[in-house]
Amino acid sequence: MKRFIAITDKQRDLITGAFGVTVRMVRYALTFERDTDLARRIRKLALQSGGVMMCVTKEIETIHDADGKMTQLMPNGAVIELDHSTGNATVYYKGEPRIEVENIRVREIASLQSAALKLR
């Protein structure tokens, strides 16, 4: 998963002035393209000055409805439905239930999403 540190222009100016580096070096450090001692110090100052660690992931539309259900619409057309009251999850592909899990745990949802994305 790709990650980066988001900062404002003011924070960028602070970092370039503090270390005497170019904007390009700051960008390399904040996007983890460099992992030198200087890059680690730049990242530390960026976070201390209010920068925010971000990660880039695939977009998955998630809907929480009033009936206590969570529905995720996967890019390949699969649909994951989780029932908050029972803890059961079902993955549908082309309208057919393909995977069912009882009492799913939060830490298991990522693997369920991966399995749903692999359906063809």
C-alpha positions in Angstrom: 0.0 0.0 0.0 1.5 3.3 -1.1 1.7 6.0 1.6 2.8 9.6 1.9 2.7 12.5 4.3 0.5 15.4 3.3 1.6 18.9 4.2 0.7 22.5 3.4 2.9 25.0 1.5 3.8 26.7 4.8 5.0 23.4 6.3 7.0 22.7 3.1 8.7 26.1 3.4 9.5 25.4 7.1 11.1 22.0 6.1 13.1 23.4 3.2 14.4 26.2 5.4 15.2 24.0 8.4 17.2 21.5 6.4 18.4 23.7 3.5 17.0 21.2 1.0 15.0 21.6 -2.2 11.3 21.1 -2.6 12.1 18.0 -4.7 14.0 16.4 -1.8 11.1 17.1 0.5 8.7 15.4 -2.0 11.1 12.4 -2.2 11.1 12.1 1.6 7.4 12.6 2.1 6.5 10.0 -0.6 9.0 7.5 0.9 11.0 7.4 -2.4 14.1 8.1 -0.3 14.9 6.4 3.0 18.1 8.2 4.1 18.8 9.7 7.5 17.9 13.1 6.1 14.6 11.8 4.6 13.6 10.3 8.0 14.3 13.6 9.7 12.3 15.4 7.1 9.3 13.0 7.7 9.7 13.5 11.5 9.6 17.3 11.2 6.6 17.1 8.7 4.6 15.0 11.2 5.6 17.2 14.2 4.5 20.3 12.3 1.1 19.0 11.6 1.6 16.8 8.5 -0.8 13.9 8.1 0.2 10.4 7.2 -2.0 9.2 4.2 -2.3 5.9 2.4 -3.5 5.2 -1.1 -5.9 2.3 -1.5 -8.5 1.1 -4.0 -11.8 2.9 -3.6 -14.6 0.7 -2.4 -18.1 2.2 -2.0 -19.4 1.4 1.5 -23.0 2.0 2.6 -24.3 1.7 6.2 -28.1 1.6 6.3 -30.6 2.2 9.1 -31.4 -1.6 9.2 -27.9 -2.3 10.6 -26.4 -3.6 7.3 -23.2 -2.6 5.7 -22.9 -3.1 1.9 -19.7 -2.8 -0.1 -19.7 -2.5 -3.9 -16.5 -4.0 -5.2 -14.9 -2.8 -8.5 -15.3 -6.2 -10.1 -19.1 -6.3 -9.5 -19.1 -8.4 -6.3 -21.2 -7.1 -3.4 -20.4 -7.8 0.2 -23.2 -7.6 2.7 -22.5 -7.6 6.5 -25.3 -7.7 9.1 -24.4 -5.8 12.2 -26.9 -7.7 14.4 -25.9 -11.2 13.4 -22.3 -10.7 12.4 -22.8 -12.7 9.3 -21.3 -11.7 5.9 -22.3 -12.8 2.4 -20.5 -12.1 -0.8 -22.6 -12.0 -3.9 -21.3 -12.2 -7.5 -23.6 -11.7 -10.4 -26.5 -11.9 -8.0 -25.5 -15.3 -6.6 -24.2 -15.9 -3.1 -20.7 -17.1 -3.5 -19.1 -16.8 0.0 -20.8 -16.9 3.4 -19.1 -16.2 6.8 -20.8 -16.5 10.1 -19.8 -14.2 13.0 -17.1 -12.4 11.0 -14.5 -10.4 12.9 -13.3 -7.0 11.9 -9.8 -8.3 11.2 -11.2 -10.8 8.8 -13.0 -8.3 6.6 -9.8 -7.5 4.6 -9.4 -11.1 3.6 -13.1 -11.3 2.7 -12.6 -8.2 0.5 -9.6 -9.8 -1.2 -11.6 -13.0 -1.9 -14.5 -11.0 -3.3 -12.1 -9.1 -5.6 -10.8 -12.4 -7.0 -14.2 -13.6 -8.1 -14.7 -14.0 -11.8 
